[in-house]
Amino acid sequence: MEKLAFNILQILEEKNSCGERYVSPDIDTFKNLDESFNIQIDNVYYEVIIELDSSYIWFSFDFGRTSPRDEKLTNILTGEKRDNEREPVEAELIQQFFCLYIYSTKSFFISNLKKKNVFQAVLKSKLNKNFCLKTIYKTQEEFINIINSIQKISFTHLTNIFSHDSKKRQALIDLTGTDAPENFTIEATYEKSKILDFVLDLLNSKDSYKDLVITGLDESNFEVVFNNDTFNKKIEVKAIKNENGKYCSNQIKEGLLKEIDEK
């Protein structure tokens, strides 16, 4: 069984009236959206299906391009070829991404972060409003305050800081039993209180590293990641593809709602 990861972002609606420039959307924001429609953006054809619930709105995107297209189809078992009957104006919508917005918590979930501009363009086209999807950026102090436990730490050090700093060196040995490897990864669950000093030392000396990634869990058991000053939140959903390699939209939605409810 696969896992499909959703990034948790903030969605804001730009207002033209006096008052706040950006506000969090609510159910009335999306009430004029059709339940299904098609749209083409940057030569990619999107088929969009929407479920507007009293507590959330769910978006399912199937998409694909008309090209590239080969004139022949190849049987991968025999190597035999036959004419490709797909017309030049036809596309196979075999790629997918999903979005969920929950009104009460103002939480927006997207399964493909690279498609956030597409999502904004779709809403702009259909609602004639500007929306902004913001990755949540936090300072290292805010990261430390929000995490309850550490799950994973990894980095490559640029200078042998452990050989020059006895405190860091001893902390590393106490945690791992290893003395200053060049590439460092630790995967285990530590209570914040037991590893806090080590994490703070890493953050305060992060110019000595590259690829520093610290992964933990917040009080709601959402995964939180500090990646060289970038903070984001993710949640994973168990996912099964059908015989054609596609996800069932309703299954993904129900799985995501269940994961959120259990947090």
C-alpha positions in Angstrom: 0.0 0.0 0.0 1.3 3.4 -0.9 1.2 6.6 1.0 0.1 10.0 -0.5 1.5 13.0 1.3 -0.4 16.3 1.6 1.2 19.6 2.4 -0.7 21.8 4.8 -0.9 25.4 3.7 -2.7 28.6 4.3 -5.2 29.8 1.7 -6.1 33.5 1.6 -8.7 35.4 -0.6 -7.8 38.9 -1.8 -10.5 41.4 -1.1 -11.2 44.5 -3.1 -13.4 46.2 -0.5 -12.1 48.3 2.4 -10.7 46.5 5.4 -8.3 43.6 5.5 -6.7 42.9 2.2 -6.6 39.1 2.7 -9.2 37.0 4.5 -9.7 33.3 5.0 -12.3 31.9 2.6 -15.5 30.3 3.9 -18.3 28.2 2.3 -19.9 31.2 0.6 -16.6 31.8 -1.2 -17.0 28.6 -3.2 -20.8 28.3 -3.5 -20.8 29.4 -7.2 -18.3 26.7 -8.4 -19.7 24.1 -10.7 -19.6 20.5 -9.4 -17.4 19.6 -12.4 -15.7 21.4 -15.3 -12.7 21.2 -17.6 -10.0 23.8 -18.1 -6.7 24.1 -20.0 -3.7 25.7 -18.4 -0.3 25.9 -20.1 -1.2 23.2 -22.6 -2.3 20.8 -19.9 -5.9 19.7 -19.8 -7.6 19.4 -16.4 -10.8 17.7 -15.4 -12.0 19.0 -12.1 -14.6 17.5 -9.8 -15.7 19.4 -6.7 -17.6 18.3 -3.6 -18.9 21.2 -1.5 -19.8 20.0 2.0 -21.0 22.1 4.9 -17.7 21.7 6.7 -15.2 21.4 3.8 -14.6 21.6 0.0 -12.8 18.8 -1.9 -11.1 19.2 -5.2 -10.1 16.3 -7.5 -7.9 17.0 -10.5 -7.3 14.5 -13.3 -5.0 15.9 -16.0 -2.8 15.2 -19.0 -1.4 16.5 -22.3 -2.2 15.7 -25.9 1.5 15.4 -26.5 4.0 13.7 -26.6 2.2 11.0 -28.5 3.8 8.1 -30.4 2.3 6.8 -33.7 2.8 3.3 -32.4 1.9 1.4 -29.2 4.3 -1.3 -28.1 3.4 -4.5 -26.4 6.0 -4.7 -23.5 5.7 -8.5 -23.4 6.2 -9.3 -27.1 7.7 -6.1 -28.5 5.0 -6.0 -31.2 3.8 -2.7 -32.3 0.4 -1.5 -33.6 -1.1 1.9 -34.6 -1.9 4.3 -31.8 -5.6 5.1 -32.3 -5.5 8.1 -30.0 -6.3 11.2 -31.9 -3.9 14.2 -31.7 -6.6 16.2 -29.8 -7.1 13.4 -27.2 -5.3 13.1 -23.9 -5.0 10.4 -21.3 -5.9 12.0 -17.9 -3.7 9.6 -15.9 -2.1 12.2 -13.6 -3.9 13.4 -10.4 -3.8 15.7 -7.5 -6.2 16.5 -4.7 -7.1 19.5 -2.5 -9.1 19.8 0.7 -10.1 23.0 2.6 -11.7 22.8 6.0 -13.5 26.0 7.0 -13.4 25.6 10.8 -9.7 25.2 11.0 -8.8 27.2 7.9 -6.5 24.4 6.9 -5.7 23.7 3.2 -4.3 20.4 2.1 -2.7 19.7 -1.3 -1.2 16.5 -2.6 1.1 18.1 -5.1 2.8 21.3 -4.0 4.0 22.0 -7.6 0.3 22.4 -8.6 -0.5 25.2 -6.2 -0.2 27.8 -9.0 -2.6 25.7 -11.1 -5.1 25.7 -8.2 -4.9 29.4 -7.9 -5.4 29.9 -11.6 -8.5 27.7 -11.6 -10.1 29.7 -8.8 -9.2 32.9 -10.6 -10.8 31.7 -13.8 -14.0 30.3 -12.2 -14.6 32.9 -9.4 -12.8 35.9 -10.8 -11.0 36.3 -7.5 -7.4 36.2 -6.5 -6.3 33.6 -4.0 -2.9 33.1 -2.4 -1.5 29.7 -1.1 1.1 30.3 1.4 3.7 27.9 2.7 3.9 28.3 6.4 7.3 29.7 7.3 8.5 29.7 10.9 11.6 30.8 12.8 13.7 28.2 14.5 12.3 29.4 17.8 8.8 28.8 16.7 9.7 25.4 15.4 11.2 24.5 18.8 8.1 25.7 20.6 5.7 23.8 18.4 7.3 20.4 18.3 6.6 17.7 21.0 9.0 15.1 19.8 11.8 14.6 17.3 11.5 11.8 14.7 14.5 12.3 12.4 17.6 14.5 12.1 19.9 14.4 9.0 22.6 16.7 7.6 26.0 16.8 6.0 28.5 18.9 7.9 30.8 21.3 6.0 33.3 21.5 8.8 34.2 19.0 11.4 32.4 20.9 14.1 32.3 17.9 16.4 36.1 17.7 16.7 36.2 21.3 17.8 33.2 21.4 20.1 33.4 18.9 23.0 29.8 19.6 24.0 28.4 18.7 20.5 30.8 15.8 20.2 29.7 14.3 23.5 26.0 14.9 22.7 26.4 13.1 19.4 28.2 10.1 21.0 25.5 10.0 23.7 22.7 9.9 21.1 24.3 7.6 18.5 27.4 6.0 19.9 29.2 7.4 16.8 31.9 10.0 16.6 31.4 12.6 13.9 30.4 10.9 10.6 30.5 13.1 7.5 26.9 12.3 6.6 24.7 12.0 9.6 21.1 10.7 9.8 19.3 9.6 13.0 15.8 8.1 12.9 14.3 7.5 16.2 11.7 9.1 18.5 13.0 11.4 21.2 11.1 13.5 23.7 11.9 17.1 23.1 13.3 17.6 26.6 15.9 14.8 26.1 17.3 16.1 22.8 16.5 19.9 23.0 20.0 21.0 23.7 21.4 19.0 20.8 18.8 20.4 18.4 19.4 24.0 19.6 23.1 23.6 19.0 22.4 22.3 15.5 20.1 25.2 14.7 22.5 27.8 16.1 25.4 26.4 14.0 23.5 25.6 10.8 25.9 27.6 8.7 28.3 24.7 9.3 26.0 22.2 7.6 24.2 21.6 4.4 20.9 19.7 3.9 20.0 20.1 7.5 16.5 18.5 8.1 14.8 18.1 11.4 11.5 16.2 11.5 9.2 16.1 14.5 5.6 15.9 15.5 3.5 18.8 16.9 0.8 18.5 19.6 -1.7 17.3 17.0 0.7 14.7 15.7 1.1 16.5 12.4 4.6 16.0 10.9 6.5 19.3 11.0 9.8 19.7 9.1 12.5 22.3 9.6 14.6 22.4 6.5 17.3 25.1 6.5 14.8 27.7 7.8 11.8 26.4 5.9 9.0 25.1 8.0 6.2 23.1 6.5 3.6 20.6 7.7 2.6 17.3 6.1 0.1 14.5 6.6 0.2 11.1 4.9 -2.8 9.1 3.7 -2.7 5.4 2.9 -3.6 5.1 -0.8 -4.3 2.2 -3.2 -4.2 2.6 -7.0 -6.6 0.7 -9.3 -5.6 -1.5 -12.2 -5.0 1.6 -14.3 -2.6 3.1 -11.8 -5.0 5.8 -10.6 -6.3 6.7 -7.1 -10.0 6.7 -6.2 -10.8 10.3 -5.3 -13.4 9.4 -2.7 -11.1 6.9 -1.0 -8.3 9.5 -0.8 -10.8 12.1 0.6 -12.2 9.7 3.3 -8.7 8.6 4.2 -7.5 12.2 4.6 -10.5 13.2 6.7 -9.9 10.2 8.9 -6.3 11.1 9.4 -7.2 14.6 10.3 -9.9 13.5 12.7 -7.5 11.2 14.5 -4.9 13.9 15.0 
